[in-house]
Amino acid sequence: MKVKIEGDKIIKAVKKLDGIEMVLENAGDAKEALDLILRKAGLLKRGDFGVLKDLKVSSFQEYRTSAVDYKMVFLVEFIFEEGAAADIKVQIIKDLQEFFSKV
């Protein structure tokens, strides 16, 4: 399962949780920031988060109206344990998206 997360939201979340303003130049930076967020936000403390094995992050630019008006967006792929229930997968992704909607 994959979701999009805007780079600005990731930066705001790290600033809120850790008090530092990260610069996201690439997918590696975003992966590091997401690992910090998952650790600090308490999202991994729930029992069903044990089915989340890893995150794969890639990046792309989303153009709003022209080539100069764009935002960096990160595509986050959730890697789950074999046989993880679909409702648990959906809940994990939903919790993360709700967290970013509050940032």
Buried (B, 14 or more C-beta within 10 A) or exposed (E): EEBEBBBEBBBBBBEEBBEEEBEBEEBEBBBBBBBBBBEBBEBBEEEBBEBBEEBEBBBEEEEEEEEEEEEBBBBBEBEBEEEBEEEBBEBBBEBBEEBBEEB
